[in-house]
């Protein structure tokens, strides 16, 4: 398989400004950048609601995976970045609803803040297309 680098854009005005892509695929590997809870209108989804913001981040990340030719079933690692780690269970509930059958490696960390102070969470996702799943 040829390792062609393919970038996926979400259309965010921050992508060209910062110089990043929503996702990058090289061969079977797909990496989705830190994904914030931004609505279609550019506003923050679910102000004050970690669960709602996490769902929105996961929706955006899942769309990026699909655009790169991957699916939730291909996800091998996720990262939940929270501004208040004491609220991890709210983010974990949304994560569990999306990944209960996949069970990727997952890291939860606290950060001091994001670009927009209304964002309480960002999500990163890594996938490997075509991997085999086996319980050890």
C-alpha positions in Angstrom: 0.0 0.0 0.0 1.3 3.4 -0.9 1.8 5.8 2.0 0.2 8.9 0.5 -0.4 11.7 2.9 -4.0 12.8 2.9 -5.3 15.7 4.9 -8.9 16.2 6.0 -10.3 19.7 6.7 -13.3 20.5 8.8 -13.5 23.9 7.2 -12.5 25.7 10.4 -11.0 29.1 9.8 -8.3 28.2 12.4 -6.9 25.5 10.2 -5.0 27.7 7.7 -4.3 30.3 10.4 -2.6 27.8 12.7 -1.4 25.6 9.9 -3.1 22.3 10.9 -5.5 19.8 9.6 -8.5 18.3 11.3 -7.1 14.9 10.5 -4.1 13.4 8.6 -4.1 9.9 7.0 -0.9 8.2 6.0 -1.4 4.6 4.8 -3.6 2.9 7.4 -2.9 5.5 10.1 -5.4 8.3 10.8 -4.7 11.0 13.4 -7.4 13.4 14.4 -6.2 16.7 15.9 -7.4 18.2 19.2 -11.1 18.7 18.5 -13.1 21.4 20.3 -16.9 21.6 20.8 -17.6 24.0 18.0 -21.0 24.1 16.4 -21.9 24.5 12.8 -22.4 28.2 13.4 -19.0 28.6 15.0 -20.3 29.0 18.6 -19.4 26.7 21.5 -21.8 23.9 21.9 -23.1 23.1 25.4 -21.6 26.0 27.4 -20.8 24.7 30.9 -21.8 21.1 30.0 -18.8 18.7 29.7 -21.0 15.8 28.5 -22.6 17.8 25.7 -19.2 19.3 24.7 -17.6 15.8 24.6 -20.4 14.5 22.4 -19.9 17.4 20.0 -16.1 16.8 19.9 -16.7 13.1 19.2 -19.2 13.9 16.5 -16.6 16.1 14.8 -13.8 13.6 15.2 -16.0 10.8 13.9 -16.8 12.8 10.7 -13.1 13.4 10.2 -12.5 9.7 10.6 -15.1 8.9 7.9 -13.7 11.6 5.6 -10.3 9.9 6.0 -11.8 6.5 5.2 -11.9 5.2 8.8 -14.6 4.4 11.3 -15.1 4.4 15.1 -14.2 0.7 14.9 -10.7 1.6 13.7 -9.9 3.8 16.7 -7.0 2.5 18.8 -6.3 5.5 21.1 -8.2 8.5 22.4 -7.3 11.5 24.6 -9.8 13.5 26.7 -8.3 16.9 27.6 -10.3 18.6 30.3 -10.0 22.0 32.0 -11.4 20.4 35.2 -10.4 16.8 35.7 -12.8 16.4 38.6 -15.5 16.4 35.9 -13.9 13.4 34.1 -17.0 11.2 34.6 -19.1 13.5 32.4 -16.6 13.2 29.5 -16.1 9.4 30.2 -19.9 8.8 29.9 -19.9 10.3 26.4 -16.7 8.4 25.5 -18.1 5.1 26.8 -21.3 5.6 24.8 -19.3 6.0 21.6 -16.5 3.4 22.2 -17.9 0.7 24.5 -17.6 -1.9 21.8 -14.2 -0.7 20.6 -12.4 0.0 23.9 -9.4 2.0 22.6 -6.6 3.0 24.8 -7.7 6.2 26.5 -5.9 8.9 28.4 -7.6 11.6 30.5 -5.6 14.7 31.4 -6.2 18.2 32.8 -5.1 21.3 31.0 -5.1 24.8 32.2 -7.3 26.1 29.4 -8.0 26.1 25.7 -8.0 28.8 23.0 -11.6 29.6 23.9 -12.3 29.7 27.7 -15.8 28.3 27.1 -14.3 25.1 25.9 -14.2 22.6 28.7 -12.9 19.6 26.7 -11.0 18.7 23.6 -10.7 15.2 22.1 -7.9 13.6 20.1 -8.4 10.3 18.2 -5.9 7.9 16.5 -7.0 5.1 14.3 -5.5 2.2 12.3 -7.7 1.2 9.3 -8.1 -2.5 8.8 -6.7 -3.7 12.1 -7.9 -6.9 13.6 -9.6 -6.9 16.9 -8.9 -9.7 19.4 -9.4 -9.9 23.1 -6.3 -11.0 24.9 
